[in-house]
Amino acid sequence: MSPGERSVICEAGLAKIKAASLEWATVNGGQVSSIRTVPTTIDVAARALQGDRVSAGDFPIYLTIISGQFRIGVSAERPSGRSGVWAALFISRESFEVMVTIMRPTNYDQGVNYSELDGFTEISLI
């Protein structure tokens, strides 16, 4: 898929993305308030989030942005962990597994270059 080309995600794919996102949130002590996703490559997603200084290859993923309350790394030895309200999940288009997670303590949308990411789909939480 080239930049600017809109790709439609089938209902079964949206259901799998939703399930992977909710599972990630559950494992990380979270509650999800919104999920939106776009098919892209890991390289385009990484550059959108981290700038042109990164290069990550053309592996196809769904860049999935979730908002809510999350806590990563909470355990008996580390009861505080890290918390955040915004997370970017890189979900494999083949296996629908979460491959990479970037979490931020505040809404990070203003820090993302969305110019090459056209056509986010909002996923209903109902």
C-alpha positions in Angstrom: 0.0 0.0 0.0 1.5 3.3 -1.0 1.2 6.5 1.1 -2.2 8.1 0.8 -3.8 4.9 -0.5 -6.8 4.0 1.7 -7.2 0.4 2.6 -10.4 -1.0 4.0 -10.1 -3.4 6.9 -12.7 -6.2 6.9 -15.0 -6.7 9.9 -13.2 -9.9 11.0 -9.9 -8.0 10.9 -11.3 -5.1 13.0 -12.6 -7.7 15.5 -9.1 -9.2 15.8 -7.5 -5.8 16.2 -10.0 -4.9 18.9 -9.4 -8.2 20.7 -5.6 -7.7 20.6 -5.9 -4.2 21.8 -8.2 -5.1 24.7 -6.0 -8.0 25.6 -3.0 -5.8 25.7 -4.9 -3.3 27.9 -6.1 -6.0 30.3 -2.6 -7.4 30.7 -1.3 -3.9 31.4 -3.9 -3.0 34.0 -5.8 -0.8 31.6 -9.2 0.5 30.6 -9.7 1.5 27.0 -11.7 4.5 26.0 -11.0 4.5 22.3 -9.3 2.4 19.6 -8.4 3.5 16.1 -6.3 1.7 13.5 -4.7 2.1 10.1 -2.9 -0.5 7.9 0.7 0.6 7.1 4.2 -0.7 7.4 6.4 -0.8 10.5 8.7 1.8 8.8 6.0 4.3 8.1 4.6 3.9 11.6 8.0 4.2 13.3 8.8 7.4 11.3 5.3 8.9 12.1 6.0 8.3 15.8 9.7 8.9 16.1 10.6 11.1 13.1 12.8 10.4 10.0 15.8 9.4 12.1 14.5 5.8 12.3 14.1 3.1 9.6 12.3 -0.1 10.4 11.5 -2.0 7.2 8.4 -2.7 5.2 6.8 -5.3 7.4 3.0 -4.9 7.1 1.2 -3.9 10.4 -1.8 -2.2 11.8 -0.8 1.0 13.7 -3.4 1.0 16.4 -3.7 4.0 18.7 -5.6 3.4 22.0 -6.5 5.8 24.7 -7.4 5.0 28.3 -5.5 4.2 31.5 -2.6 1.8 31.4 0.1 0.5 33.7 3.1 -1.4 32.4 5.6 -3.4 34.5 3.5 -3.7 37.6 4.6 -6.6 39.8 5.2 -7.5 43.5 8.8 -6.3 43.1 7.8 -3.1 41.2 4.3 -2.0 42.4 4.3 1.4 40.7 5.4 0.4 37.1 4.8 3.0 34.4 1.5 4.6 33.6 0.0 6.2 30.6 -3.1 7.3 28.8 -2.0 6.9 25.2 -0.5 3.9 23.5 0.6 3.0 19.9 0.4 -0.8 19.2 2.1 -2.2 16.2 -0.1 -5.2 15.4 1.0 -7.8 12.8 -1.3 -8.0 9.8 -0.5 -11.7 9.6 -0.9 -13.0 13.1 -2.8 -10.0 14.8 -0.2 -10.1 17.6 1.0 -7.0 19.3 4.7 -6.7 18.2 5.7 -3.3 19.5 4.2 -0.9 22.1 4.9 2.7 22.7 3.1 4.2 25.7 3.0 7.9 26.7 1.9 9.5 30.0 -0.2 12.1 28.1 -2.1 12.2 24.9 0.6 12.0 22.3 -1.4 12.8 19.1 0.3 16.2 18.8 3.6 14.4 18.6 2.6 12.1 15.7 3.2 13.0 12.0 0.0 11.6 10.5 0.7 12.9 6.9 1.6 9.4 5.6 -1.1 7.6 7.7 -4.3 8.1 5.8 -7.6 6.6 6.8 -7.7 5.7 10.5 -10.8 3.5 11.3 -12.4 4.0 14.7 -13.3 0.7 16.4 -16.5 0.6 18.4 -16.0 -0.6 22.0 -19.6 -1.7 22.3 
